[in-house]
Amino acid sequence: MEPLHNDDSHRADARRTGRDAPSLADFVRGTWLPRIRARKASWRLEENTAKNHILPVFGQERLDAIAEADVRRWLAGFERQNCAPATRNRRFHVLKGIFDLAVETGALAAAPTRRIRCPRVAKTRWPSLDRERLSRLLDFLDRSGRREARALALLLLTGARKNEILTARWENLFLEENLLLASRTGTSALRRVWLSPEAAAIFRRIPRQADSPWIFPGRDKTRHVSDVFLFWKEARAVLGLEDLSIRDLRYVFADWQLRSGMALPTLQRCLGITDMRELHARLLCPGAGRGPVPA
């Protein structure tokens, strides 16, 4: 990545602000990092992005001496390195978060990222796993024994949303009926998640902590596990599934239900969604990106 070279005019503007802004590195270590450690489960990923891709370029510069043109040159450097657009966007949003917090705390008057918009990366691929890779993934999760592995296996076997599994309560699990009543984000309503024998067996193997209502309690037993991404990142690296996101697991479930003959209206009820248009188009239109149906 190219080192930072500010325009002389912007440096003059920075000197006219009348205050000594901290360097970006000092702000990151003293303000931004403590903030994200307290508020984000994925803070280590953002810290690594800052350490490896932001501080080497901008770290020694004062916050108010970094111009929009500098940020645009930084982004252009990723394109010359053939960096994936989604990766570039993630790195930009970490930098943007640093500047936004600097503005919020009064360390900076205006963020140089405020007028920069990274184009959205459309995901047109229909996520699919053939029988061999699906079996390897389920076997890996089964052998792990970690609570994150059990949660991910349940996403694969139920088609539930991540939040519906992580916030599951013992009081809403009815194994005799193979049923989980899952919380719906932003509402007090519960929806039915029907359990296959394999999914029910996973729930039966989960030890219950008497002092916690959560099936997947966090370190603080009064709260549930907040995220499973770090474990998923390690697992997919081991299995060679780097392109598969946690959200994709829900659609791998949908893919296999359709392969086994489930009708779309039934699948709609299983997934708990109201609008099937996009899903219908991806499944039935040529070129939607589905993998080959295994024998």
Phi, psi and omega in degrees: 000139181293143174292161182284132174227104181281154172289144180301322182297322180289324177298321179296318177299320180298320181292334182277358181290338175082009178216156180266103177284149178289162172292158179299322180297317179296320180293318179300312185285325185271333186234307187292312184296315176301326180293312183287331176298325182278339190242344186235131176290333183264026187297330181296323179295318179291323177298318179295321177298315179297316183295319188267335189233346183248308182297323178299336182261312188252353192305317185274356181275144172296146181305318184276005177253007179258120185261164176303321179298326178295319180294320180294323176295321178299315179295320179297329178298325178293323178295320178293334178274005183058037177288139179300138180305321181295322178293316177303315182297319179298318180294321178297318183291333172293313178298317179299320178297324177297312181292322179298319178292325178298321177292317181299323183270359178085008179281346184212140182284317182212142183278133177290352180266358192295333182257006182264129178236118175278133180297141178293146180260109181287136179254099183264351182285134172274117184295133182210147174232133174286174187299320182294313182291323177297318179296319179296320180294312180297322179294318178299315181293323180293322182283341185294311183081350180283151182296327177297322179295320179295320179297317180294321178298323179291327174298318180293326188265350181240337186076010180288161173285154182305314183295328181293328178278313184295332181262011182296140179247148178301324183294343181256011179254124182234087186291334177295329178260004184053052187221137170238128173267110188259142177287140177261130184303131175081001179223168176266002183283154175243146176237154181279128171244112182277139187254131171287165176304323180293319178292317178299323180296324178295314179301322181294333181274353182279122179291140181266130177265119189299332184266011181226136177279350188271141174288328177240078181289151175274190177299320170275112189297345179279355181232157179271167174303133185270331182198159180232014189294318184299318177295318180297322179299317178294316184296315184288334174292319179296322187267357182071037181242040186301333182275358184264119179270167177299319180298329180298334183299326177297323183274338169296318175302312181299318180302313183288329176295321178291322177299327182274001173106007179293137178285150182303317179299323177293318177298321178302317179292322179297320182278342180070038180243154183258337183243110183263006188297312181293316178299317179299317181294319182292326183281323192253344182276140176300143177080013181287346174100012179290145177286171180293142177288123184288157178287000000 
